[in-house]
Amino acid sequence: MLAQADGPITNIGGINLGGRTLTFDNLANGSTVGFLVDGAISNGNIIKSSSGIVQLLGNNSFTNATV
């Protein structure tokens, strides 16, 4: 799964990855938050590529791999 953006994307609520890996390819510049996830991420792994900002908020108990 690939989430790619050149502007802000906000997800409110949980994300169940179903055993897959979610890659955030954040193309936003500087201090702009390209992706904001407010909710639990479960059942998979996450990868952040590029130099943009991914912000995880809320009560999150994510324990799998983060690259």
C-alpha positions in Angstrom: 0.0 0.0 0.0 1.3 3.4 -0.9 0.0 6.8 0.3 1.5 9.5 -1.8 0.7 13.2 -1.7 2.1 16.7 -2.5 -0.4 18.3 -0.1 -1.8 17.5 3.4 -3.8 14.3 4.0 -5.5 13.7 7.3 -6.9 10.4 8.5 -9.0 10.3 11.6 -9.8 6.9 12.9 -8.1 3.6 13.0 -6.2 2.0 10.1 -6.1 -1.8 10.0 -3.4 -2.8 7.5 -4.5 -6.4 7.3 -0.9 -7.7 7.5 0.4 -5.3 4.8 3.0 -2.5 4.9 1.9 1.1 4.4 4.5 3.4 2.8 4.1 7.1 3.4 5.8 8.9 0.5 5.5 12.5 1.7 6.4 15.0 -0.9 5.5 18.1 1.2 8.3 20.7 1.7 9.8 22.1 4.9 7.8 22.0 8.1 4.5 21.2 6.4 2.8 18.0 7.7 2.0 15.9 4.6 0.2 13.1 6.5 -1.6 13.3 9.8 -2.9 10.0 11.3 -5.1 10.4 14.4 -6.0 6.8 15.4 -4.6 3.4 16.0 -2.5 1.7 13.2 -2.7 -2.1 13.6 -1.9 -5.4 11.8 1.0 -4.3 9.7 4.1 -2.2 9.3 4.7 1.4 8.2 7.5 3.0 6.2 8.1 6.7 5.8 10.1 7.6 2.7 11.3 11.1 1.6 12.0 14.0 3.9 8.4 15.3 4.5 6.7 15.1 7.9 4.3 12.3 8.9 2.5 13.0 12.2 0.9 10.3 14.4 -1.5 11.5 17.0 -3.8 10.0 19.6 -3.6 7.0 21.8 -1.6 4.7 19.6 -0.2 1.3 20.6 1.6 0.5 17.3 4.3 -2.1 18.0 5.3 -3.4 14.6 8.2 -2.2 12.5 8.7 1.4 11.5 11.3 2.2 8.9 
